Amino acid sequence: MPRATIRDVALHCGLSVSTVNRAIHEPDKVRDDTLKAVLQAAETVGFYGVGTIKESLRSTRPRVRIGILLLQSNRVLYRTLNGALRQAAVAVDSHEVMIRIEHLEELAPQNVSEKLLALAGEVDVIGVVSTEHPVVAATIESLADRQIKTFALISPLTARCNVGYIGIDNWKVGRTAAWAVTNLCRPPGKVAILVGNHRYRCQETSESGFRSYFREHPSGLELLDAQSTFETATIAQEITERILDQNPQLAALYCDGGGISGVCAALRASGRSREIVLIAHDLTDVTRAALLDGTINFLLSQPIQTVARETIAAMIRAHDGGPDFPPQSISLPFDIYTSENI
């Protein structure tokens, strides 16, 4: 069978031979949609220059440098998000996305600030997961003065400049968790609330939504004061053990933050996991196993793949929009899991 030629490619995509030839040898003089049409035709007819055309497409794409700061690498949620962001960056056809992702092992606001400033020297737009703190806000404002736009991921952030947000509606998450508690529990009884750190606005807002639902819908269930796990499984286990000891009438527990493995361990060890309703966040190997064995009854989760795709897309739009285009905020629907749909 004779080797496919430029004329074969031209006939297949309905373009002139000179246009196809220009697409291969002078791609900067050809529109992207024409290059893509030529590539598709070349792949179909088996043209030997497919690699050259692909390289032409890559070389003509605008470049955007994206920097992301995530929380600790030992946390499954952030390792998973790391991988999803990299996949989303590679999948972009319109731009050459250069992505750099770092994990914040030390979460002190000053360390977040230093990492943001260091990253800003190498990228065009930044995404970060962080607590709400004046030091972090001041750093984001200083980046805005340098025309570097910032997006908060997972947990919203505020500053005197525009800060984008990509994540779920945490108010609705809290109210949905409360709905689950009232529909799965029989009063009377007590409901404990565990948060990782109230400086994460996502957790503060979820707890507020949770409590607001109970104010609107009296159920005969008593809400206890929230206790902080500091995002640590060991502390979460100790707090849960104490709550179980002090509250024999405990009906439900809402874990709004990190440390869920410690909560599950305490409930299993107590022998009361089947009688206490546990509502938690984010589908991981740990929470999947707990759903399957009945320790967790209801799970509200970040749609990680969607978060990643929307993050990359929003950052590209912000970069392309220029100085006067503010970073956007995008509220995504969250996923709900029980033992029956994982």
C-alpha positions as CSV (number, residue, x, y, z in Angstrom):
1,M,0.0,0.0,0.0
2,P,1.5,3.4,-1.0
3,R,2.4,5.8,1.7
4,A,-0.1,8.6,2.3
5,T,0.9,12.0,1.0
6,I,0.1,15.7,1.7
7,R,-2.4,15.5,-1.2
8,D,-4.2,12.6,0.6
9,V,-4.4,14.7,3.8
10,A,-5.7,17.7,1.9
11,L,-8.4,15.6,0.2
12,H,-9.5,14.1,3.5
13,C,-9.9,17.4,5.3
14,G,-11.2,19.4,2.4
15,L,-8.3,21.9,2.3
16,S,-5.8,22.9,-0.3
17,V,-2.4,21.2,-0.6
18,S,-0.8,24.5,0.0
19,T,-2.7,25.0,3.3
20,V,-1.8,21.6,4.5
21,N,1.8,22.2,3.5
22,R,1.8,25.5,5.4
23,A,0.3,23.8,8.5
24,I,3.2,21.4,8.5
25,H,6.0,23.7,7.8
26,E,4.8,27.2,8.9
27,P,2.3,26.5,11.7
28,D,2.5,30.0,13.0
29,K,0.7,31.2,9.8
30,V,-2.3,28.8,10.3
31,R,-5.2,28.9,12.7
32,D,-5.4,26.4,15.5
33,D,-8.7,24.9,14.2
34,T,-7.0,24.4,10.8
35,L,-4.0,22.7,12.4
36,K,-6.4,20.4,14.3
37,A,-8.3,19.5,11.2
38,V,-5.1,18.7,9.4
39,L,-3.9,16.5,12.3
40,Q,-7.2,14.6,12.4
41,A,-7.0,13.9,8.7
42,A,-3.3,13.0,8.9
43,E,-4.0,10.4,11.6
44,T,-6.9,9.0,9.6
45,V,-5.0,8.5,6.4
46,G,-1.8,7.4,8.1
47,F,0.4,10.3,7.0
48,Y,4.0,10.0,8.2
49,G,4.2,13.6,9.4
50,V,1.6,13.3,12.3
51,G,4.3,13.8,14.9
52,T,5.4,17.1,13.2
53,I,1.9,18.4,13.1
54,K,1.3,17.5,16.8
55,E,4.5,19.3,17.7
56,S,3.3,22.3,15.7
57,L,0.1,22.4,17.7
58,R,2.0,22.3,20.9
59,S,4.4,25.1,19.8
60,T,1.6,27.4,18.9
61,R,-0.4,27.1,22.1
62,P,-0.2,30.0,24.6
63,R,1.6,29.0,27.8
64,V,0.3,29.5,31.3
65,R,2.3,28.7,34.5
66,I,0.1,27.5,37.4
67,G,1.2,27.1,40.9
68,I,-0.8,25.1,43.6
69,L,-0.2,24.8,47.3
70,L,-2.1,21.9,48.9
71,L,-2.1,20.6,52.5
72,Q,0.0,17.7,53.8
73,S,1.0,15.0,51.4
74,N,0.2,12.3,53.9
75,R,-3.5,13.1,53.6
76,V,-5.3,11.0,50.9
77,L,-7.6,13.9,49.8
78,Y,-4.7,16.1,48.9
79,R,-2.6,13.4,47.2
80,T,-5.7,12.5,45.1
81,L,-6.3,16.2,44.3
82,N,-2.6,16.5,43.3
83,G,-3.0,13.7,40.7
84,A,-6.3,15.0,39.4
85,L,-4.9,18.5,38.9
86,R,-1.9,17.2,36.9
87,Q,-4.3,15.1,34.7
88,A,-6.5,18.1,34.2
89,A,-3.5,20.2,33.1
90,V,-2.3,17.6,30.6
91,A,-5.8,17.3,29.1
92,V,-6.0,21.0,28.1
93,D,-5.8,21.4,24.4
94,S,-5.9,25.2,24.1
95,H,-2.9,26.0,26.2
96,E,0.4,24.5,27.3
97,V,-0.1,24.3,31.0
98,M,3.0,24.3,33.1
99,I,1.9,23.2,36.6
100,R,3.8,23.1,39.8
101,I,2.2,21.6,42.9
102,E,3.7,21.7,46.4
103,H,2.3,20.3,49.7
104,L,2.4,22.4,52.9
105,E,3.7,20.1,55.6
106,E,3.9,23.0,58.1
107,L,0.5,24.8,58.1
108,A,1.4,27.9,60.2
109,P,0.2,31.1,58.4
110,Q,3.7,32.5,58.1
111,N,4.8,29.4,56.3
112,V,1.8,29.6,53.9
113,S,2.8,33.2,53.2
114,E,6.4,32.4,52.5
115,K,5.5,29.5,50.2
116,L,3.0,31.7,48.3
117,L,5.7,34.4,47.8
118,A,8.3,31.9,46.7
119,L,5.9,30.3,44.2
120,A,4.8,33.7,42.9
121,G,8.2,34.3,41.4
122,E,7.8,31.3,39.1
123,V,4.1,31.2,38.1
124,D,1.4,33.4,36.5
125,V,-1.6,32.3,38.8
126,I,-1.8,30.6,42.1
127,G,-4.2,28.2,43.9
128,V,-4.0,27.5,47.6
129,V,-5.7,25.6,50.4
130,S,-5.2,27.5,53.7
131,T,-6.8,28.6,56.9
132,E,-8.3,32.1,57.0
133,H,-5.7,34.4,58.6
134,P,-4.6,38.1,58.4
135,V,-1.1,37.1,57.3
136,V,-2.4,34.9,54.5
137,A,-4.8,37.7,53.4
138,A,-2.0,40.3,53.4
139,T,0.1,38.0,51.2
140,I,-2.7,37.5,48.7
141,E,-3.1,41.3,48.5
142,S,0.6,41.8,47.8
143,L,0.4,39.2,45.0
144,A,-2.6,41.1,43.5
145,D,-0.5,44.2,43.5
146,R,2.0,42.2,41.3
147,Q,-0.9,41.2,39.0
148,I,-0.8,37.6,40.3
149,K,-4.3,36.2,40.9
150,T,-5.1,33.8,43.7
151,F,-7.7,31.1,43.9
152,A,-8.8,29.4,47.1
153,L,-9.4,25.6,46.7
154,I,-11.6,23.5,48.9
155,S,-11.9,26.3,51.6
156,P,-12.8,29.9,50.7
157,L,-10.4,32.8,51.6
158,T,-11.0,36.5,51.9
159,A,-8.8,39.6,51.3
160,R,-9.2,43.2,50.2
161,C,-8.7,42.1,46.6
162,N,-10.7,39.5,44.6
163,V,-9.9,35.9,45.6
164,G,-11.4,33.2,43.4
165,Y,-12.9,30.0,44.9
166,I,-13.3,26.5,43.5
167,G,-15.2,24.1,45.7
168,I,-18.5,23.0,47.1
169,D,-21.2,25.1,48.9
170,N,-20.2,24.3,52.5
171,W,-23.4,25.9,53.9
172,K,-25.5,23.4,52.0
173,V,-23.1,20.6,53.0
174,G,-23.7,21.4,56.7
175,R,-27.5,21.6,56.3
176,T,-27.5,18.3,54.3
177,A,-25.5,16.6,57.1
178,A,-28.1,17.9,59.6
179,W,-30.9,16.6,57.4
180,A,-29.3,13.2,57.4
181,V,-29.0,13.2,61.2
182,T,-32.6,14.1,61.8
183,N,-33.8,11.4,59.3
184,L,-31.5,8.7,60.6
185,C,-31.8,9.3,64.4
186,R,-34.6,8.8,66.8
187,P,-34.8,11.4,69.5
188,P,-34.1,11.9,72.3
189,G,-30.3,12.0,72.2
190,K,-27.3,14.1,71.8
191,V,-25.3,15.1,68.6
192,A,-21.6,15.7,68.8
193,I,-19.7,17.9,66.3
194,L,-16.0,17.6,65.5
195,V,-14.2,20.2,63.4
196,G,-10.6,20.1,62.3
197,N,-9.9,23.8,62.7
198,H,-12.4,26.7,62.7
199,R,-10.0,28.9,60.7
200,Y,-10.8,26.8,57.7
201,R,-13.8,28.7,56.5
202,C,-15.3,25.6,54.8
203,Q,-15.5,23.9,58.2
204,E,-16.8,27.0,60.0
205,T,-19.5,27.4,57.3
206,S,-20.5,23.7,57.4
207,E,-20.9,23.8,61.1
208,S,-23.0,27.0,60.9
209,G,-25.2,25.4,58.2
210,F,-25.6,22.3,60.4
211,R,-26.7,24.3,63.4
212,S,-29.0,26.5,61.3
213,Y,-31.0,23.4,60.1
214,F,-31.6,22.3,63.7
215,R,-32.8,25.8,64.6
216,E,-35.3,25.7,61.8
217,H,-36.4,22.1,62.3
218,P,-36.5,21.2,66.1
219,S,-36.0,17.5,66.4
220,G,-35.6,16.7,70.1
221,L,-31.9,16.1,69.5
222,E,-29.4,18.2,71.6
223,L,-26.4,19.6,69.8
224,L,-23.2,19.6,71.9
225,D,-20.4,22.2,71.6
226,A,-18.1,21.6,68.7
227,Q,-14.6,20.3,69.5
228,S,-11.5,20.6,67.4
229,T,-9.4,17.7,66.2
230,F,-6.7,19.9,64.7
231,E,-7.0,17.7,61.6
232,T,-5.2,14.9,63.5
233,A,-6.4,11.3,63.8
234,T,-4.9,10.7,67.2
235,I,-6.6,13.8,68.7
236,A,-9.8,12.9,67.0
237,Q,-9.8,9.4,68.5
238,E,-9.1,10.8,72.0
239,I,-11.9,13.3,71.7
240,T,-14.4,10.8,70.4
241,E,-13.5,8.4,73.2
242,R,-14.2,11.2,75.7
243,I,-17.5,12.1,74.1
244,L,-18.6,8.5,74.2
245,D,-17.7,8.1,77.9
246,Q,-19.4,11.3,78.9
247,N,-22.5,11.0,76.8
248,P,-24.2,7.6,77.0
249,Q,-27.2,9.0,75.1
250,L,-25.1,10.0,72.1
251,A,-27.2,9.5,69.0
252,A,-25.0,11.0,66.3
253,L,-21.6,12.4,65.5
254,Y,-20.8,14.9,62.7
255,C,-17.1,14.9,61.7
256,D,-16.7,18.2,59.8
257,G,-12.9,18.0,59.1
258,G,-9.8,15.9,59.4
259,G,-9.2,13.0,61.7
260,I,-12.0,10.7,60.6
261,S,-9.8,7.5,60.9
262,G,-9.5,8.3,64.6
263,V,-13.2,8.8,65.0
264,C,-13.9,5.5,63.3
265,A,-11.4,3.7,65.4
266,A,-12.9,5.0,68.6
267,L,-16.5,4.1,67.5
268,R,-15.4,0.5,66.5
269,A,-13.6,0.0,69.8
270,S,-16.6,1.2,71.8
271,G,-18.9,-1.4,70.3
272,R,-21.4,1.3,69.6
273,S,-20.7,2.0,66.0
274,R,-24.0,0.4,64.9
275,E,-26.1,2.5,67.3
276,I,-24.5,5.9,66.7
277,V,-25.0,7.7,63.4
278,L,-21.8,9.0,61.9
279,I,-21.8,11.7,59.2
280,A,-18.4,12.5,57.6
281,H,-16.7,14.1,54.6
282,D,-14.8,13.0,51.5
283,L,-14.6,9.6,49.9
284,T,-11.2,7.9,50.6
285,D,-10.1,4.4,51.2
286,V,-10.7,4.9,55.0
287,T,-14.2,6.3,54.6
288,R,-15.1,3.8,51.9
289,A,-14.2,0.9,54.3
290,A,-16.2,2.6,57.1
291,L,-19.2,3.0,54.9
292,L,-19.0,-0.7,54.0
293,D,-18.8,-1.9,57.6
294,G,-21.5,0.5,58.8
295,T,-19.4,2.8,60.9
296,I,-20.1,5.7,58.7
297,N,-23.8,6.1,57.6
298,F,-23.7,9.1,55.3
299,L,-20.8,10.8,53.5
300,L,-20.6,14.2,51.7
301,S,-17.7,14.4,49.3
302,Q,-15.7,16.9,47.2
303,P,-16.0,15.9,43.5
304,I,-12.2,15.8,43.1
305,Q,-12.0,15.3,39.3
306,T,-14.5,18.2,38.8
307,V,-12.7,20.4,41.2
308,A,-9.4,19.8,39.3
309,R,-10.9,20.5,35.9
310,E,-12.7,23.6,37.0
311,T,-9.6,24.9,38.8
312,I,-7.4,24.6,35.7
313,A,-10.0,26.1,33.5
314,A,-10.7,29.0,35.8
315,M,-7.0,29.8,36.2
316,I,-6.5,29.8,32.4
317,R,-9.5,32.2,32.0
318,A,-8.0,34.5,34.7
319,H,-4.6,34.5,33.1
320,D,-6.0,35.1,29.6
321,G,-8.4,37.8,30.8
322,G,-5.6,40.2,31.8
323,P,-5.3,42.5,34.8
324,D,-8.9,43.7,34.8
325,F,-10.4,40.2,34.7
326,P,-11.1,39.1,38.4
327,P,-10.6,35.5,39.5
328,Q,-13.9,33.7,39.4
329,S,-15.7,31.8,42.2
330,I,-17.3,28.5,41.2
331,S,-19.6,26.6,43.5
332,L,-19.7,22.9,42.6
333,P,-22.3,20.3,43.6
334,F,-21.1,17.8,46.1
335,D,-21.4,14.0,46.0
336,I,-23.4,12.0,48.6
337,Y,-22.5,8.4,49.4
338,T,-24.0,5.6,51.5
339,S,-23.0,1.9,51.7
340,E,-25.4,1.3,48.8
341,N,-23.8,3.5,46.1
342,I,-20.0,3.4,46.6
